[in-house]
Amino acid sequence: MDVELLSRLQFAGTIMFHYLFPPLSIGLGLQLFLCELAFYRTRNPAWEAAARFWTRVFAVNFAMGVATGIVMEFEFGTNWAAYSRFVGDVFGSALAAEGIFAFFLESGFLAVLVFGWDRVGPTMHLLSTLMVFLGSVFSAVWIVVANSWQQTPAGYEIVWHDVQGEMMPRAEVTDFWAMVFNPSSVDRLTHTLIGAFVLGAFFVASVCAYYLLKGRHDEIAKRCLSISLPTSLLFTIAAAMSGHHSAQQLVETQPAKLAAMEAHFHSTDDPTGLYLFGWPDAETEQVHFGVQVPNLLSLMVYNDPMQPVPAMDQIPEDERPPVWLPFQTFHLMVGLGTMMIGVSMLACWSWYRDVLLQRRWLLWAIVFMPIAAMTANQAGWITAEVGRQPWIVYPSVQNGVEMMGLRTSEGLSESVTAEQVLSSIILFGIIYSLLFAVWVFVLNHKIQHGPESVDQLLEHKRKLAGQSMAEAFGQHGTSRAGGMMEDDN
């Protein structure tokens, strides 16, 4: 058994499971804020009922994200000690910034968001919703910054330290803002957040479409669709644009990854085509069953259909990433993204023409769109991470000086055995399967229960108002009675 392969599989499995929840939390946070903003402006109780419902769904997902995210931080120390020592100064500053600027902001206002509906005013509750949403966004900012630094390092120097008599390299930050705004961080962050917004919009639209198909909660479902459908169209188009810009940036910073994503094996002086699909074979350096559009990759990367794109044969053999998996996940992401744009456009047009409710097949398509959005998010991360192999931290040039990188094989913990990693993979698999089942069960229960009706919400408010008046009257009556007793004495 290969401890490197097992450690990579373990980290990939835990991070992919964790990554089910943060994008949904970020996307739901935006939808929740827009619903509550609509209530704040109109004071229509239907919007409040919708916001209360999505708050409960958000809380379930947020809790799962926190619980599953802790595991990865421990894995840095258990499985990847050499890597943690190398990047500790960079990751320490980024994760400290996440804790200060994101986690405390998000968790501090979460209690007000979840439990403050009947305890604070509309303005304060709207503010708390905004702060929770921004906290989730800021958390993504610092995580993506740290990950992007591995892809395109900047603002650091290599310092050698004596560790138990052996000299070990360590990347130390020399320019914090250069580290933050490394060459890929803005593109990657933009694409990641847009992907989260797409998922959140389709999740809300999916639940609302399901309600309409079942003839339940029609008023609230229609109101939420009026927000989720336009935002799904906006962000699916934005995802295509940001992805295009990222590809143009890749040709400069990570040409090997771009070559793997397109299975571009051989350099020529001719323009480079783009495969729509195929089955790449790295041994024979061919793409079987491939359908290619001539000149399209050159046009997308350089805005010039005649300029050739760098190929895999320009990369040293020991620095070439795997080809088959990045190729397939990249094309899966692009294909799903194209499909989501089409569904969003058709759904928005049908909504505008007031015929969406008659197109039940389209409503059913919307119901299943969150699966496509979540799969596209996962495929994008697989493409990014597998495409940078064999490097866990890319080599770079800083101020004209070549800086060493760190290979994935060099980042492992020396004391961890393959048997230990395999046993932990099995245990994590069991625990995560149970957690996933609980998440699905609780989420399904809340969705099946649905939001309160407007009448139920108004009745709830009348009861609260009655209790408040009774409490106030009781306190006032007790005070008067005590005063009368004092007067009698």
C-alpha positions as CSV (number, residue, x, y, z in Angstrom):
1,M,0.0,0.0,0.0
2,D,1.2,3.5,-0.9
3,V,1.0,5.9,2.0
4,E,1.1,8.9,-0.4
5,L,-1.8,7.7,-2.5
6,L,-3.8,6.7,0.6
7,S,-3.2,10.1,2.2
8,R,-4.2,11.9,-0.9
9,L,-7.4,9.8,-1.1
10,Q,-8.2,10.5,2.5
11,F,-7.8,14.2,2.2
12,A,-9.7,14.3,-1.1
13,G,-12.6,12.3,0.4
14,T,-12.8,14.5,3.5
15,I,-12.6,17.8,1.7
16,M,-15.1,16.7,-1.0
17,F,-17.5,15.7,1.7
18,H,-16.9,19.0,3.5
19,Y,-17.3,20.9,0.3
20,L,-20.9,19.8,0.0
21,F,-21.8,22.4,2.7
22,P,-19.8,25.7,2.5
23,P,-21.0,26.5,-1.1
24,L,-24.6,25.8,-0.1
25,S,-24.2,28.0,3.0
26,I,-22.8,30.8,1.0
27,G,-25.4,30.6,-1.7
28,L,-28.3,30.2,0.7
29,G,-27.0,33.1,2.7
30,L,-27.4,35.4,-0.3
31,Q,-30.9,34.0,-1.0
32,L,-31.9,34.4,2.6
33,F,-30.7,38.0,2.7
34,L,-32.6,38.9,-0.5
35,C,-35.8,37.3,1.0
36,E,-35.4,39.3,4.2
37,L,-34.6,42.5,2.4
38,A,-37.8,42.0,0.4
39,F,-39.7,41.6,3.8
40,Y,-37.9,44.7,5.2
41,R,-39.0,46.8,2.3
42,T,-42.5,45.6,1.9
43,R,-43.4,44.3,5.4
44,N,-45.3,41.5,3.6
45,P,-45.7,38.5,6.0
46,A,-45.2,36.1,3.1
47,W,-41.6,37.3,2.7
48,E,-41.1,36.9,6.5
49,A,-42.4,33.3,6.4
50,A,-40.1,32.5,3.5
51,A,-37.1,34.0,5.3
52,R,-37.9,32.1,8.5
53,F,-38.0,28.9,6.5
54,W,-34.7,29.4,4.8
55,T,-33.1,30.4,8.1
56,R,-33.9,26.9,9.5
57,V,-32.5,25.2,6.4
58,F,-29.4,27.4,6.5
59,A,-28.8,26.5,10.2
60,V,-28.8,22.8,9.5
61,N,-26.3,23.2,6.6
62,F,-24.1,25.6,8.5
63,A,-23.7,23.1,11.4
64,M,-22.7,20.3,9.1
65,G,-20.1,22.6,7.4
66,V,-18.5,23.5,10.8
67,A,-18.4,19.8,12.0
68,T,-16.8,18.5,8.8
69,G,-14.3,21.3,8.4
70,I,-12.5,20.6,11.6
71,V,-11.3,17.2,10.4
72,M,-9.2,18.7,7.6
73,E,-7.2,20.9,10.0
74,F,-6.2,17.9,12.0
75,E,-5.1,16.1,8.8
76,F,-2.6,18.8,8.1
77,G,-0.7,17.7,11.2
78,T,-1.3,14.0,11.1
79,N,-0.8,13.1,7.4
80,W,1.0,16.2,6.0
81,A,3.4,17.4,8.7
82,A,6.3,18.2,6.3
83,Y,3.8,20.2,4.2
84,S,2.5,22.0,7.2
85,R,6.0,23.0,8.3
86,F,6.7,24.3,4.8
87,V,3.6,26.4,4.5
88,G,2.9,27.1,8.2
89,D,3.8,30.8,8.0
90,V,1.6,31.4,5.0
91,F,-1.3,29.3,6.1
92,G,-1.0,30.7,9.7
93,S,-1.6,34.3,8.6
94,A,-4.4,33.3,6.2
95,L,-6.3,31.1,8.7
96,A,-5.8,33.7,11.5
97,A,-7.3,36.3,9.2
98,E,-10.2,33.9,8.6
99,G,-10.8,33.5,12.3
100,I,-10.7,37.3,13.0
101,F,-12.5,38.6,10.0
102,A,-14.9,35.8,9.1
103,F,-15.6,33.1,11.7
104,F,-16.2,35.5,14.6
105,L,-18.4,37.7,12.4
106,E,-20.4,34.8,11.1
107,S,-20.8,33.0,14.4
108,G,-21.4,36.2,16.4
109,F,-24.5,37.1,14.4
110,L,-25.7,33.5,13.8
111,A,-27.6,33.4,17.1
112,V,-29.4,36.6,16.3
113,L,-30.2,35.2,12.8
114,V,-31.6,31.9,14.1
115,F,-33.2,32.8,17.4
116,G,-33.8,36.6,17.1
117,W,-36.9,36.7,15.0
118,D,-39.2,37.5,17.9
119,R,-36.5,39.2,20.0
120,V,-35.0,42.0,17.9
121,G,-36.5,44.4,15.4
122,P,-36.5,44.0,11.6
123,T,-33.5,46.3,11.1
124,M,-31.3,44.4,13.5
125,H,-32.3,41.0,12.1
126,L,-31.7,42.2,8.5
127,L,-28.2,43.4,9.7
128,S,-27.5,40.0,11.4
129,T,-28.5,38.2,8.2
130,L,-26.1,40.4,6.1
131,M,-23.3,39.8,8.6
132,V,-23.7,36.0,8.6
133,F,-23.7,36.1,4.8
134,L,-20.6,38.3,4.6
135,G,-18.9,36.1,7.2
136,S,-19.4,33.0,5.1
137,V,-18.0,34.9,2.1
138,F,-15.0,36.2,4.0
139,S,-14.3,32.7,5.2
140,A,-14.2,31.5,1.6
141,V,-11.9,34.4,0.8
142,W,-9.1,33.3,3.1
143,I,-9.4,29.6,2.4
144,V,-9.2,30.3,-1.4
145,V,-6.3,32.7,-0.8
146,A,-4.3,30.0,1.0
147,N,-5.1,27.4,-1.6
148,S,-4.4,29.8,-4.5
149,W,-1.0,30.6,-3.0
150,Q,-0.1,26.9,-3.4
151,Q,-0.9,27.2,-7.1
152,T,0.8,30.5,-7.8
153,P,3.0,31.4,-4.8
154,A,3.9,35.1,-4.2
155,G,5.1,37.4,-1.5
156,Y,7.4,34.9,0.3
157,E,11.0,33.7,0.7
158,I,12.5,30.3,1.5
159,V,14.2,30.2,4.9
160,W,16.1,27.1,6.1
161,H,15.6,26.1,9.8
162,D,17.4,23.5,11.9
163,V,14.9,20.9,12.9
164,Q,16.5,18.3,15.2
165,G,19.8,18.6,13.4
166,E,18.4,18.6,9.9
167,M,18.0,21.7,7.8
168,M,14.4,22.1,6.6
169,P,12.9,24.7,4.2
170,R,10.1,27.0,5.2
171,A,8.2,29.5,3.2
172,E,7.9,32.8,5.1
173,V,5.8,35.7,4.2
174,T,7.7,38.8,3.1
175,D,4.7,40.7,1.7
176,F,1.3,39.9,3.1
177,W,-0.7,41.6,0.4
178,A,1.4,40.1,-2.4
179,M,0.6,36.7,-0.8
180,V,-3.1,37.6,-0.6
181,F,-3.3,38.9,-4.2
182,N,-1.2,36.2,-5.7
183,P,-1.6,35.7,-9.5
184,S,-4.5,33.3,-9.3
185,S,-6.4,34.3,-6.0
186,V,-8.8,36.8,-7.5
187,D,-9.8,34.6,-10.4
188,R,-10.2,31.5,-8.3
189,L,-12.1,33.4,-5.5
190,T,-14.5,34.9,-8.0
191,H,-15.2,31.6,-9.7
192,T,-15.6,29.8,-6.3
193,L,-18.1,32.4,-5.0
194,I,-20.1,32.5,-8.2
195,G,-20.3,28.7,-8.1
196,A,-21.7,28.9,-4.6
197,F,-24.3,31.5,-5.6
198,V,-25.4,29.3,-8.5
199,L,-25.8,26.4,-6.1
200,G,-27.8,28.5,-3.6
201,A,-30.1,29.9,-6.3
202,F,-30.8,26.5,-7.7
203,F,-31.4,25.0,-4.3
204,V,-34.1,27.6,-3.5
205,A,-35.6,27.3,-7.0
206,S,-35.6,23.5,-6.7
207,V,-37.5,23.4,-3.4
208,C,-40.0,26.0,-4.7
209,A,-40.5,24.1,-8.0
210,Y,-41.2,21.0,-5.9
211,Y,-43.8,22.8,-3.9
212,L,-45.5,24.1,-7.0
213,L,-45.6,20.6,-8.5
214,K,-47.2,19.3,-5.3
215,G,-49.6,22.2,-5.0
216,R,-48.2,23.3,-1.6
217,H,-47.0,26.7,-0.3
218,D,-47.8,28.3,-3.7
219,E,-47.6,31.9,-2.6
220,I,-44.3,31.6,-0.8
221,A,-42.8,29.4,-3.5
222,K,-43.7,31.9,-6.3
223,R,-42.2,34.8,-4.3
224,C,-38.9,32.9,-3.8
225,L,-38.8,31.9,-7.4
226,S,-39.0,35.6,-8.4
227,I,-35.6,35.9,-6.7
228,S,-33.9,32.6,-7.3
229,L,-34.5,32.2,-11.0
230,P,-33.0,35.6,-12.0
231,T,-30.0,35.1,-9.7
232,S,-29.5,31.6,-11.2
233,L,-29.3,33.1,-14.7
234,L,-27.1,35.9,-13.6
235,F,-24.6,33.7,-11.9
236,T,-24.5,30.9,-14.4
237,I,-23.5,33.4,-17.1
238,A,-21.0,35.0,-14.7
239,A,-19.5,31.5,-14.0
240,A,-18.9,31.0,-17.7
241,M,-17.2,34.4,-18.0
242,S,-15.0,33.9,-14.9
243,G,-14.1,30.5,-16.0
244,H,-13.0,31.8,-19.4
245,H,-10.8,34.4,-17.7
246,S,-9.3,31.8,-15.4
247,A,-8.3,29.7,-18.5
248,Q,-6.6,32.7,-20.0
249,Q,-4.7,33.2,-16.7
250,L,-3.7,29.5,-16.6
251,V,-1.8,29.6,-19.8
252,E,0.7,32.0,-18.1
253,T,0.8,30.5,-14.6
254,Q,0.1,26.8,-15.0
255,P,0.4,25.7,-18.6
256,A,0.8,22.0,-17.6
257,K,-2.7,22.1,-15.9
258,L,-4.2,23.7,-19.0
259,A,-2.6,21.1,-21.2
260,A,-4.0,18.3,-19.0
261,M,-7.5,19.8,-19.0
262,E,-7.6,19.7,-22.8
263,A,-5.4,16.6,-23.3
264,H,-3.1,18.7,-25.5
265,F,-0.1,16.4,-25.8
266,H,1.9,17.6,-28.8
267,S,3.3,21.0,-29.7
268,T,2.7,22.3,-33.2
269,D,2.8,25.6,-35.0
270,D,-0.9,25.2,-35.9
271,P,-3.8,26.6,-34.0
272,T,-5.1,24.5,-31.1
273,G,-8.6,23.0,-31.1
274,L,-10.8,22.3,-28.1
275,Y,-12.2,18.8,-27.4
276,L,-15.9,18.6,-26.6
277,F,-15.4,15.1,-25.2
278,G,-13.1,12.2,-25.5
279,W,-11.0,9.5,-23.7
280,P,-7.4,10.7,-23.3
281,D,-4.6,8.1,-23.0
282,A,-1.5,9.5,-21.5
283,E,0.6,6.4,-22.5
284,T,-0.1,6.7,-26.2
285,E,-0.6,10.5,-26.0
286,Q,-3.9,10.3,-27.9
287,V,-7.5,11.1,-27.3
288,H,-9.8,8.3,-28.3
289,F,-13.3,8.9,-29.5
290,G,-12.6,12.7,-29.3
291,V,-14.6,15.4,-31.0
292,Q,-12.6,18.5,-31.4
293,V,-13.6,22.0,-32.6
294,P,-10.7,23.4,-34.6
295,N,-9.0,26.6,-33.4
296,L,-11.4,27.1,-30.4
297,L,-8.9,26.6,-27.6
298,S,-6.5,29.2,-29.2
299,L,-9.4,31.6,-29.5
300,M,-10.5,31.1,-25.9
301,V,-7.1,31.3,-24.4
302,Y,-5.5,34.1,-26.5
303,N,-8.5,35.7,-28.2
304,D,-6.6,34.8,-31.3
305,P,-7.8,31.7,-33.3
306,M,-4.4,31.3,-35.0
307,Q,-2.0,31.2,-31.9
308,P,-0.9,27.7,-30.7
309,V,-1.4,26.8,-27.0
310,P,1.5,25.2,-25.0
311,A,1.3,21.4,-25.0
312,M,2.3,18.7,-22.5
313,D,5.5,17.8,-24.3
314,Q,6.9,21.2,-23.3
315,I,6.7,20.1,-19.6
316,P,9.5,17.9,-18.1
317,E,8.2,14.3,-17.7
318,D,8.5,14.3,-13.9
319,E,6.4,17.4,-13.6
320,R,3.5,16.4,-15.8
321,P,0.1,16.1,-14.0
322,P,-2.3,13.2,-14.7
323,V,-4.4,13.9,-17.8
324,W,-7.5,11.6,-17.8
325,L,-9.1,12.9,-14.5
326,P,-8.6,16.7,-15.0
327,F,-9.8,16.3,-18.6
328,Q,-13.0,14.5,-17.6
329,T,-13.8,16.7,-14.6
330,F,-13.1,19.9,-16.5
331,H,-15.4,18.9,-19.4
332,L,-18.0,17.7,-16.9
333,M,-18.0,21.1,-15.2
334,V,-18.2,22.9,-18.5
335,G,-21.0,20.7,-19.8
336,L,-23.1,21.0,-16.6
337,G,-22.5,24.8,-16.6
338,T,-23.8,25.1,-20.2
339,M,-26.8,23.0,-19.3
340,M,-27.6,25.2,-16.2
341,I,-27.4,28.3,-18.4
342,G,-29.9,26.8,-20.8
343,V,-32.3,25.8,-18.0
344,S,-32.0,29.2,-16.3
345,M,-32.7,31.1,-19.5
346,L,-35.7,28.9,-20.3
347,A,-37.1,29.1,-16.8
348,C,-36.7,32.9,-16.6
349,W,-38.4,33.3,-20.0
350,S,-41.2,31.0,-19.0
351,W,-41.6,32.9,-15.8
352,Y,-41.7,36.2,-17.6
353,R,-44.3,34.8,-20.1
354,D,-46.3,33.4,-17.1
355,V,-46.2,29.9,-18.5
356,L,-43.7,28.2,-16.1
357,L,-46.5,26.5,-14.1
358,Q,-47.9,24.9,-17.2
359,R,-44.4,23.4,-18.1
360,R,-44.2,20.7,-15.5
361,W,-41.3,19.1,-17.2
362,L,-39.3,22.3,-16.8
363,L,-40.3,22.5,-13.1
364,W,-39.0,18.9,-12.7
365,A,-35.8,19.9,-14.4
366,I,-35.4,22.8,-11.9
367,V,-35.9,20.3,-9.1
368,F,-32.8,18.4,-10.1
369,M,-30.6,21.4,-10.9
370,P,-28.9,21.5,-7.4
371,I,-27.4,18.1,-8.2
372,A,-25.8,19.5,-11.3
373,A,-24.6,22.6,-9.5
374,M,-23.1,20.6,-6.7
375,T,-21.4,18.2,-9.1
376,A,-20.0,21.1,-11.1
377,N,-18.5,22.6,-7.9
378,Q,-16.9,19.3,-7.0
379,A,-15.6,18.8,-10.5
380,G,-14.0,22.2,-10.6
381,W,-12.1,21.5,-7.4
382,I,-10.9,18.1,-8.6
383,T,-9.7,19.7,-11.8
384,A,-7.8,22.4,-9.9
385,E,-6.2,20.0,-7.4
386,V,-5.3,17.1,-9.6
387,G,-4.1,19.4,-12.3
388,R,-1.3,20.8,-10.1
389,Q,0.3,17.5,-9.4
390,P,3.0,16.4,-8.7
391,W,3.3,19.7,-6.9
392,I,1.6,20.5,-3.6
393,V,3.2,24.0,-3.8
394,Y,4.4,25.2,-7.2
395,P,7.9,26.5,-7.7
396,S,8.0,30.2,-8.6
397,V,10.1,33.2,-9.3
398,Q,10.3,35.9,-6.6
399,N,12.2,39.2,-7.4
400,G,14.1,37.4,-10.1
401,V,15.1,34.5,-7.9
402,E,13.8,31.0,-8.5
403,M,12.1,29.6,-5.5
404,M,11.8,25.9,-4.8
405,G,8.4,24.3,-4.6
406,L,7.2,21.3,-2.7
407,R,6.2,18.0,-4.3
408,T,3.2,16.1,-2.9
409,S,5.5,13.2,-2.0
410,E,7.7,15.5,0.0
411,G,4.8,16.8,2.2
412,L,3.9,13.6,3.9
413,S,4.4,12.9,7.6
414,E,7.3,10.6,8.2
415,S,5.7,8.7,11.1
416,V,2.3,7.8,9.5
417,T,2.0,4.4,8.0
418,A,-0.2,3.2,5.1
419,E,-2.1,0.9,7.5
420,Q,-3.0,3.8,9.8
421,V,-4.2,5.9,6.9
422,L,-6.3,3.1,5.5
423,S,-8.0,2.4,8.8
424,S,-8.8,6.1,9.2
425,I,-10.3,6.1,5.7
426,I,-12.6,3.3,6.6
427,L,-13.6,4.9,9.9
428,F,-14.2,8.3,8.2
429,G,-16.2,6.6,5.5
430,I,-18.5,5.0,8.1
431,I,-18.9,8.3,10.2
432,Y,-19.4,10.5,7.1
433,S,-22.0,8.1,5.7
434,L,-24.0,8.4,8.9
435,L,-23.6,12.2,9.0
436,F,-24.7,12.4,5.4
437,A,-27.8,10.2,6.2
438,V,-28.6,12.5,9.1
439,W,-28.2,15.6,7.0
440,V,-30.4,14.3,4.2
441,F,-33.1,13.1,6.8
442,V,-33.2,16.5,8.7
443,L,-33.1,18.5,5.5
444,N,-35.8,16.5,3.9
445,H,-37.9,16.7,7.1
446,K,-37.7,20.5,7.0
447,I,-38.5,20.7,3.3
448,Q,-41.4,18.4,3.6
449,H,-42.8,20.4,6.5
450,G,-42.3,23.6,4.6
451,P,-42.6,27.2,5.7
452,E,-45.4,28.5,7.9
453,S,-48.4,29.8,6.1
454,V,-49.1,33.5,6.4
455,D,-52.1,32.8,8.7
456,Q,-49.9,30.6,11.0
457,L,-47.3,33.3,11.2
458,L,-49.8,36.0,12.0
459,E,-51.4,33.8,14.7
460,H,-47.9,33.2,16.1
461,K,-47.3,36.9,16.3
462,R,-50.7,37.5,17.9
463,K,-49.9,35.0,20.6
464,L,-46.6,36.6,21.3
465,A,-48.2,40.0,21.5
466,G,-50.8,38.6,23.9
467,Q,-48.2,37.0,26.1
468,S,-46.2,40.3,26.2
469,M,-49.2,42.3,27.2
470,A,-50.1,39.7,29.9
471,E,-46.6,39.8,31.2
472,A,-46.6,43.6,31.2
473,F,-50.0,43.7,32.9
474,G,-48.9,41.1,35.5
475,Q,-45.8,43.1,36.4
476,H,-47.8,46.3,36.5
477,G,-50.5,44.7,38.6
478,T,-48.0,43.2,41.0
479,S,-46.3,46.6,41.4
480,R,-49.5,48.3,42.2
481,A,-50.6,45.7,44.6
482,G,-47.3,45.9,46.4
483,G,-47.6,49.7,46.6
484,M,-51.1,49.4,48.0
485,M,-49.9,47.0,50.7
486,E,-47.1,49.5,51.6
487,D,-49.7,52.3,51.9
488,D,-51.9,50.1,54.1
489,N,-49.0,49.5,56.4
